[in-house]
Amino acid sequence: MTEDNAWTEDVTKVVADRAYSLNYEEGMSCRFRPIPSEDGSRTIEVLLEMTHSGQAFDLTWLVKFTDSPDTGIQFELFAPSVGGGNLWTEYRGTVAELKEDAHALPVFIRGYFIGRNSVAAGEIAEASTPPD
């Protein structure tokens, strides 16, 4: 096994393990989908099915990297444009850093939806309050 293969396997394992734990430990339904590699670049897409937990739309977590550890890892979390589009983008140089961010995903996602839902609830309350 070459170093590049070990790198690719390590990144894939972190993302796959986190997708598994999101499903079975955090209760966030998700689907893990490696997108076919092209010219050494790789993308793993994790579709976070938030509508199963009562939210209005789903989120997508993308992890982009190449066969070489020198290029690092790009991490993106985004919603549809009605949900704000790109919510979180990070560049990480190591698998350990990716793993740390991956563990923060559920907290970030819950905070995002709590904030979004509280603003919506405030707008509804404000709209139903009679003028002075």
SULJOJO-V666775 format. One record per pair of residues at least 6 apart in sequence whose ideal C-beta (glycine too) atoms are under 7 Angstrom apart, sorted by sequence separation. I is the first residue (numbers start at 1). J is the second residue. D is the distance in Angstrom with one decimal. If there is no record, write none. Layout:
i: <I,I>
j: <J,J>
d: <D,D>
This chain:
i: <22,23,51,65,79,92,23,50,51,78,22,35,50,65,78,79,49,50,78,92,34,35,48,63,64,76,77,19,47,48,77,90,33,48,63,19,47,48,76,32,33,62,45,46,75,16,30,31,61,30,45,74,75,30,59,60,30,43,44,59,72,73,28,29,59,72,88,43,72,57,29,42,57,75,42,41,57,73,87,40,57,75,19,40,15,15,12,8,61,15,59,11,11,55,8,7,11,4,4,28,26,14,11,14,18,22,10,14,11,14>
j: <28,29,57,71,85,98,30,57,58,85,30,43,58,73,86,87,58,59,87,101,44,45,58,73,74,86,87,30,58,59,88,101,45,60,75,32,60,61,89,46,47,76,60,61,90,32,46,47,77,47,62,91,92,48,77,78,49,62,63,78,91,92,48,49,79,92,108,64,93,79,52,65,80,98,66,66,82,98,112,66,83,101,46,67,44,46,44,42,105,63,109,63,65,113,67,69,73,67,68,106,106,95,95,98,102,106,95,99,98,102>
d: <4.5,6.3,6.7,6.7,6.5,4.8,5.7,6.6,5.8,5.9,5.1,4.3,5.1,4.6,4.7,5.8,5.3,5.7,5.7,6.6,5.2,5.8,6.0,6.3,4.3,6.6,4.9,5.4,6.3,4.2,4.2,5.8,4.7,6.8,5.7,4.2,5.8,6.2,5.0,5.5,6.7,4.5,6.3,4.2,4.5,5.8,5.3,4.5,5.2,6.0,5.6,5.5,6.2,4.9,6.2,5.6,6.2,6.1,4.6,6.9,5.8,4.6,5.9,4.2,5.4,5.9,6.3,5.0,4.6,6.2,4.5,5.4,5.2,6.4,6.6,5.1,6.8,5.1,6.1,5.0,5.1,5.8,4.9,4.3,4.9,6.7,6.6,6.7,6.8,5.1,6.6,6.9,5.3,5.7,5.8,4.5,6.1,4.6,6.0,6.6,4.8,5.7,5.9,5.5,4.1,6.8,4.7,5.0,6.7,6.1>
